[in-house]
Amino acid sequence: MDTSCGSTIMRERSSLAPAVVRSWCLQCTDRSVYYPVTPIAEGNTMKLHDLTLSGNCHKARLFLSLIGQPVERVPVNLLAGEHKQSPFREINPRGQIPVLEDGEFRLDDSQAILVYLAQRYAPEWYPQDAETQGRIASWLSFAANEVQHGPATLRLGKLFGRPIDESLAQARAASALRLLERHLAQHAWLAQTSAPTIADIAVYPNVALGGDGGLDLQAYPALQAWFARIRALPGYAGMPGL
């Protein structure tokens, strides 16, 4: 059994509950499931500064995998405060991850990165008609607000010991999940398209990781079916917890 994934997790989150780390290690018999290795073409200059356990970072990792775009991953140790210090501050003065470097171009914010990557490398994921782009923009906002302050915040509190207002996060998470369940009961994909868009990739990780924050996701059948559709996409890449 390959337990190297556990070593990676421990380096990134040394104070994770041992039972949580063990459960992930036992599932990682195939390390490529969580850490797909894509050969970097000579001259490739794309880098992603990220953290393996971050749902927001996984948006970029997942999308890059889905579109077959090679990228060099540069780990950032948030626990050691690397994101608030030099040299990372020179890369992103906001002190946040993920950050994408594509040649001389740098971009932070997971939603913005998805828009850039789709526009430049995979426009089929970001259709150009005004109505669809409007829907996508709405779901990107949903990912950054309702999902971030609901399911993602609960996960931060449970797994990483961050101080949170748990009752408020629970209420926000419940509201977000109900909204998603109603919408996905009527539409296969969030932007009401015939194929997935970056809207689905923006919302998926932090919602699907909601179990880490104590949410009962099995109570939402339409949501579960959406998870299954995303996981069936060619090029899908998982992460610990997914």
One Martini backbone bead per residue (centre of mass of N, CA, C, O) as a GRO file, in nm:
protein
  242
    1MET     BB    1   0.097   0.035   0.022
    2ASP     BB    2   0.046   0.374  -0.035
    3THR     BB    3   0.157   0.637   0.207
    4SER     BB    4   0.247   0.915   0.082
    5CYS     BB    5  -0.011   1.080   0.120
    6GLY     BB    6   0.013   1.107   0.426
    7SER     BB    7   0.270   1.273   0.423
    8THR     BB    8   0.152   1.511   0.273
    9ILE     BB    9  -0.072   1.575   0.471
   10MET     BB   10   0.112   1.618   0.721
   11ARG     BB   11   0.269   1.858   0.605
   12GLU     BB   12   0.002   2.037   0.568
   13ARG     BB   13  -0.157   1.884   0.834
   14SER     BB   14  -0.039   1.809   1.140
   15SER     BB   15  -0.335   1.856   1.309
   16LEU     BB   16  -0.481   1.637   1.213
   17ALA     BB   17  -0.671   1.394   1.264
   18PRO     BB   18  -0.561   1.076   1.264
   19ALA     BB   19  -0.820   0.940   1.152
   20VAL     BB   20  -0.833   1.109   0.897
   21VAL     BB   21  -0.560   1.036   0.777
   22ARG     BB   22  -0.601   0.730   0.770
   23SER     BB   23  -0.849   0.723   0.585
   24TRP     BB   24  -0.700   0.842   0.344
   25CYS     BB   25  -0.467   0.642   0.321
   26LEU     BB   26  -0.645   0.384   0.273
   27GLN     BB   27  -0.755   0.512  -0.010
   28CYS     BB   28  -0.443   0.559  -0.141
   29THR     BB   29  -0.339   0.318  -0.334
   30ASP     BB   30  -0.379   0.538  -0.566
   31ARG     BB   31  -0.211   0.823  -0.610
   32SER     BB   32  -0.333   0.931  -0.886
   33VAL     BB   33  -0.611   1.012  -0.784
   34TYR     BB   34  -0.483   1.274  -0.621
   35TYR     BB   35  -0.186   1.279  -0.799
   36PRO     BB   36  -0.163   1.369  -1.092
   37VAL     BB   37   0.074   1.301  -1.352
   38THR     BB   38   0.199   1.549  -1.572
   39PRO     BB   39   0.378   1.606  -1.823
   40ILE     BB   40   0.616   1.852  -1.885
   41ALA     BB   41   0.670   2.052  -2.120
   42GLU     BB   42   0.892   2.194  -2.294
   43GLY     BB   43   0.853   2.534  -2.193
   44ASN     BB   44   0.671   2.529  -1.970
   45THR     BB   45   0.503   2.805  -1.761
   46MET     BB   46   0.295   2.666  -1.582
   47LYS     BB   47   0.165   2.760  -1.257
   48LEU     BB   48   0.054   2.626  -0.927
   49HIS     BB   49  -0.038   2.771  -0.634
   50ASP     BB   50  -0.088   2.537  -0.361
   51LEU     BB   51  -0.325   2.315  -0.182
   52THR     BB   52  -0.439   2.005  -0.150
   53LEU     BB   53  -0.682   2.069   0.079
   54SER     BB   54  -0.804   2.276  -0.119
   55GLY     BB   55  -1.096   2.355  -0.273
   56ASN     BB   56  -1.013   2.603  -0.439
   57CYS     BB   57  -0.765   2.473  -0.574
   58HIS     BB   58  -0.924   2.234  -0.706
   59LYS     BB   59  -1.057   2.384  -0.929
   60ALA     BB   60  -0.799   2.420  -1.098
   61ARG     BB   61  -0.700   2.128  -1.107
   62LEU     BB   62  -0.950   2.003  -1.235
   63PHE     BB   63  -0.963   2.174  -1.493
   64LEU     BB   64  -0.683   2.107  -1.602
   65SER     BB   65  -0.746   1.804  -1.627
   66LEU     BB   66  -0.998   1.820  -1.816
   67ILE     BB   67  -0.816   1.989  -2.047
   68GLY     BB   68  -0.510   1.888  -2.052
   69GLN     BB   69  -0.329   2.091  -1.871
   70PRO     BB   70  -0.026   2.152  -1.798
   71VAL     BB   71   0.125   2.166  -1.459
   72GLU     BB   72   0.301   2.325  -1.205
   73ARG     BB   73   0.325   2.246  -0.874
   74VAL     BB   74   0.319   2.482  -0.588
   75PRO     BB   75   0.361   2.459  -0.270
   76VAL     BB   76   0.175   2.600   0.013
   77ASN     BB   77   0.239   2.682   0.354
   78LEU     BB   78  -0.003   2.790   0.559
   79LEU     BB   79   0.088   2.699   0.848
   80ALA     BB   80   0.367   2.873   0.807
   81GLY     BB   81   0.286   3.144   0.641
   82GLU     BB   82   0.380   3.172   0.334
   83HIS     BB   83   0.140   3.361   0.220
   84LYS     BB   84   0.263   3.616   0.418
   85GLN     BB   85   0.538   3.590   0.266
   86SER     BB   86   0.836   3.580   0.157
   87PRO     BB   87   0.794   3.533  -0.186
   88PHE     BB   88   0.476   3.525  -0.218
   89ARG     BB   89   0.401   3.831  -0.201
   90GLU     BB   90   0.519   3.885  -0.488
   91ILE     BB   91   0.303   3.711  -0.631
   92ASN     BB   92   0.074   3.778  -0.387
   93PRO     BB   93  -0.032   4.045  -0.203
   94ARG     BB   94  -0.294   3.897  -0.077
   95GLY     BB   95  -0.220   3.607   0.040
   96GLN     BB   96  -0.336   3.389  -0.178
   97ILE     BB   97  -0.507   3.088  -0.268
   98PRO     BB   98  -0.470   3.058  -0.574
   99VAL     BB   99  -0.196   3.069  -0.822
  100LEU     BB  100  -0.143   3.172  -1.155
  101GLU     BB  101   0.114   3.089  -1.397
  102ASP     BB  102   0.144   3.232  -1.739
  103GLY     BB  103   0.422   3.310  -1.761
  104GLU     BB  104   0.383   3.655  -1.701
  105PHE     BB  105   0.111   3.568  -1.592
  106ARG     BB  106  -0.101   3.665  -1.314
  107LEU     BB  107  -0.345   3.482  -1.097
  108ASP     BB  108  -0.608   3.514  -0.880
  109ASP     BB  109  -0.858   3.334  -0.797
  110SER     BB  110  -1.053   3.073  -0.879
  111GLN     BB  111  -1.263   3.203  -1.066
  112ALA     BB  112  -1.070   3.365  -1.248
  113ILE     BB  113  -0.908   3.121  -1.345
  114LEU     BB  114  -1.136   2.979  -1.493
  115VAL     BB  115  -1.193   3.199  -1.698
  116TYR     BB  116  -0.914   3.213  -1.825
  117LEU     BB  117  -0.879   2.916  -1.912
  118ALA     BB  118  -1.129   2.904  -2.090
  119GLN     BB  119  -1.070   3.138  -2.283
  120ARG     BB  120  -0.782   3.022  -2.376
  121TYR     BB  121  -0.826   2.675  -2.379
  122ALA     BB  122  -1.171   2.626  -2.316
  123PRO     BB  123  -1.450   2.765  -2.449
  124GLU     BB  124  -1.670   2.539  -2.398
  125TRP     BB  125  -1.681   2.624  -2.077
  126TYR     BB  126  -1.749   2.941  -2.204
  127PRO     BB  127  -1.992   3.058  -2.332
  128GLN     BB  128  -2.077   3.354  -2.536
  129ASP     BB  129  -2.347   3.392  -2.444
  130ALA     BB  130  -2.510   3.605  -2.237
  131GLU     BB  131  -2.688   3.414  -2.070
  132THR     BB  132  -2.473   3.208  -1.986
  133GLN     BB  133  -2.272   3.409  -1.861
  134GLY     BB  134  -2.468   3.508  -1.648
  135ARG     BB  135  -2.505   3.238  -1.503
  136ILE     BB  136  -2.211   3.187  -1.440
  137ALA     BB  137  -2.166   3.441  -1.269
  138SER     BB  138  -2.369   3.362  -1.051
  139TRP     BB  139  -2.219   3.093  -0.966
  140LEU     BB  140  -1.952   3.222  -0.889
  141SER     BB  141  -2.078   3.385  -0.661
  142PHE     BB  142  -2.187   3.143  -0.504
  143ALA     BB  143  -1.909   3.015  -0.446
  144ALA     BB  144  -1.793   3.283  -0.292
  145ASN     BB  145  -2.037   3.276  -0.083
  146GLU     BB  146  -2.238   3.049   0.007
  147VAL     BB  147  -2.021   2.824   0.000
  148GLN     BB  148  -1.789   2.956   0.159
  149HIS     BB  149  -1.992   3.036   0.417
  150GLY     BB  150  -2.063   2.733   0.451
  151PRO     BB  151  -1.925   2.451   0.380
  152ALA     BB  152  -1.629   2.561   0.390
  153THR     BB  153  -1.638   2.668   0.683
  154LEU     BB  154  -1.700   2.403   0.826
  155ARG     BB  155  -1.439   2.262   0.733
  156LEU     BB  156  -1.242   2.455   0.867
  157GLY     BB  157  -1.337   2.391   1.155
  158LYS     BB  158  -1.305   2.075   1.162
  159LEU     BB  159  -1.010   2.030   1.023
  160PHE     BB  160  -0.848   2.325   1.107
  161GLY     BB  161  -0.956   2.494   1.364
  162ARG     BB  162  -1.126   2.724   1.292
  163PRO     BB  163  -1.283   3.004   1.376
  164ILE     BB  164  -1.643   2.985   1.399
  165ASP     BB  165  -1.982   3.031   1.305
  166GLU     BB  166  -2.162   2.756   1.310
  167SER     BB  167  -2.463   2.838   1.292
  168LEU     BB  168  -2.430   3.017   1.043
  169ALA     BB  169  -2.298   2.806   0.855
  170GLN     BB  170  -2.531   2.604   0.868
  171ALA     BB  171  -2.747   2.787   0.746
  172ARG     BB  172  -2.599   2.844   0.479
  173ALA     BB  173  -2.568   2.553   0.389
  174ALA     BB  174  -2.865   2.471   0.381
  175SER     BB  175  -2.949   2.683   0.173
  176ALA     BB  176  -2.755   2.595  -0.055
  177LEU     BB  177  -2.851   2.298  -0.080
  178ARG     BB  178  -3.145   2.356  -0.149
  179LEU     BB  179  -3.093   2.515  -0.404
  180LEU     BB  180  -2.938   2.296  -0.557
  181GLU     BB  181  -3.152   2.076  -0.550
  182ARG     BB  182  -3.368   2.225  -0.710
  183HIS     BB  183  -3.200   2.284  -0.964
  184LEU     BB  184  -3.094   1.980  -1.021
  185ALA     BB  185  -3.385   1.863  -1.067
  186GLN     BB  186  -3.392   2.037  -1.361
  187HIS     BB  187  -3.068   2.031  -1.401
  188ALA     BB  188  -2.764   1.902  -1.496
  189TRP     BB  189  -2.655   2.200  -1.512
  190LEU     BB  190  -2.615   2.506  -1.380
  191ALA     BB  191  -2.632   2.678  -1.671
  192GLN     BB  192  -2.838   2.519  -1.854
  193THR     BB  193  -2.675   2.309  -2.012
  194SER     BB  194  -2.554   2.031  -2.208
  195ALA     BB  195  -2.289   2.110  -2.058
  196PRO     BB  196  -2.036   2.173  -1.884
  197THR     BB  197  -1.905   2.429  -1.674
  198ILE     BB  198  -1.739   2.646  -1.467
  199ALA     BB  199  -1.967   2.645  -1.263
  200ASP     BB  200  -1.934   2.351  -1.167
  201ILE     BB  201  -1.633   2.378  -1.076
  202ALA     BB  202  -1.677   2.605  -0.862
  203VAL     BB  203  -1.888   2.439  -0.674
  204TYR     BB  204  -1.812   2.141  -0.620
  205PRO     BB  205  -1.583   2.097  -0.403
  206ASN     BB  206  -1.710   2.242  -0.141
  207VAL     BB  207  -1.963   2.064  -0.149
  208ALA     BB  208  -1.842   1.768  -0.165
  209LEU     BB  209  -1.679   1.840   0.119
  210GLY     BB  210  -1.910   1.866   0.340
  211GLY     BB  211  -1.860   1.611   0.517
  212ASP     BB  212  -1.613   1.735   0.670
  213GLY     BB  213  -1.838   1.943   0.813
  214GLY     BB  214  -2.109   1.748   0.877
  215LEU     BB  215  -2.266   1.694   0.624
  216ASP     BB  216  -2.567   1.557   0.472
  217LEU     BB  217  -2.555   1.464   0.137
  218GLN     BB  218  -2.760   1.217   0.110
  219ALA     BB  219  -3.025   1.413   0.125
  220TYR     BB  220  -2.931   1.482  -0.195
  221PRO     BB  221  -2.998   1.341  -0.492
  222ALA     BB  222  -2.933   1.556  -0.710
  223LEU     BB  223  -2.651   1.612  -0.606
  224GLN     BB  224  -2.540   1.324  -0.637
  225ALA     BB  225  -2.581   1.312  -0.945
  226TRP     BB  226  -2.388   1.546  -1.006
  227PHE     BB  227  -2.137   1.426  -0.892
  228ALA     BB  228  -2.135   1.181  -1.087
  229ARG     BB  229  -2.107   1.344  -1.348
  230ILE     BB  230  -1.835   1.471  -1.282
  231ARG     BB  231  -1.675   1.200  -1.218
  232ALA     BB  232  -1.728   1.099  -1.532
  233LEU     BB  233  -1.533   1.281  -1.647
  234PRO     BB  234  -1.290   1.331  -1.850
  235GLY     BB  235  -1.012   1.392  -1.632
  236TYR     BB  236  -1.077   1.340  -1.361
  237ALA     BB  237  -0.991   1.477  -1.030
  238GLY     BB  238  -0.902   1.424  -0.717
  239MET     BB  239  -0.920   1.434  -0.352
  240PRO     BB  240  -0.916   1.455  -0.039
  241GLY     BB  241  -1.266   1.356   0.007
  242LEU     BB  242  -1.329   1.265  -0.323
   0.00000   0.00000   0.00000
